[in-house]
Amino acid sequence: MSEPDRAQLQALEDIAVEVARSAARLIVDERPAGLGVARTKASATDIVTVMDQAAQDHLLARLGALAPDDAVLGEERGGRGGTSGLTWVVDPIDGTVNYLYELPAYAVSVAVVDGDPAVPGAWRPLAGAVVNPVSGECFRASRGGGAFRSVAGGPQRRLTLRAAPAHLGEALVATGFGYAASTRGEQAALLVDLLPRVRDLRRLGSAALDLCRLAAGEVDAYYERGLNAWDLAAGWLVATEAGAVVGGPGGRDEAPTSELLWACGPDLAACFGPLITGLARRHHGS
Ligand code: LIP
C-alpha cells in the first residue's frame, strides 16, 4: 500500500478513536457483578475475562463496518484477514489484571499498521488511540500528525515530553513484567542492575498507558520485554509523535519487538538506550 496522505491518516486516527472509545464504554458499562477469570493463556496469571473477549468482538464488529477491507489482529480469540494491506492491531483491555482488580490503570488500545504485525520489525503503526475509561483520557496520534490527549471529551492538547533529566540517576522509569515465571526471573535480574542507576521505577500494569505516560511527560523512560504487537502498537506511535525515541533490542534505529521495547526522550537516549539494550542482552536467557 502506498503511504497514506494526511487526510487518509487523519481518517484512520478518527476511526481508531471512535472504536476505542466505544469499546472503553462497553468494558465499564457492561462489566458484570462478580467478574472473574474466564480462562488463562501462557500461565495461571495470564488471564482473560469475559469482557476482554466481549470488547474484542465489539472492536471486530465496529471495524468490520468502518474498515471492511482491513485485517484485524487482536490479543483475544478472533481476528480476520483483509485485502487492503492494512491491519488493525487491538488490545481490548490492556492491563487486564488491573481491570479484574478494579485498579484504574487499564485501556483499550487500537492501532492500524502497515506491514505484517506478526513479523517482528516488519510493520509500523500509521494511526492509533489509547483510551482509559476510568480517567476519561483519550490518547491519539497518526504518523506525522502529532500526539494529543483529551479528557472526558474535552479539548485535545498536544503531548510533549518532559525536559530530560540532567543524568540517568534522575530518570523516572516505567516498566512491566511478563506472565511466565522464567521470564519474570530474567526481568527481575535486569531490574536489580538498573534500579540503583535511576531515580525510581513505576510499574503501572499497562504497556499502552506506560507509553502514553511517557508521551505526556509523566515518566522519563519506559522499557519492557515480552510485549506483543497489540500491547505496544498504539502507544509506540503516541510516544513517537510526542517526540520520544522508541527503540528495540538492536538500538534506537530498530523497531521494538517482544525481545525489548525501550523509549525515552532524545537527550536521554544516548545513555538509556545502550544501557537497557546491554542489560537485556546480559539477562536474556539468564
Ligand atoms: C499487559 C501489558 C503490561 C505487562 C503486563 C501485561 P495485558 O498486557 O500491557 O505492560 O507488564 O504483564 O502483559 O495482558 O493486560 O493485555
Boltz pocket constraint, residues with backbone or C-beta under 6 A from the ligand:
constraints:
  - pocket:
      binder: B
      contacts: [[A, 47], [A, 75], [A, 91], [A, 93], [A, 94], [A, 95], [A, 96], [A, 97], [A, 175], [A, 176], [A, 177], [A, 178], [A, 179], [A, 205], [A, 206], [A, 207], [A, 208], [A, 224], [A, 226], [A, 231]]
      max_distance: 6.0
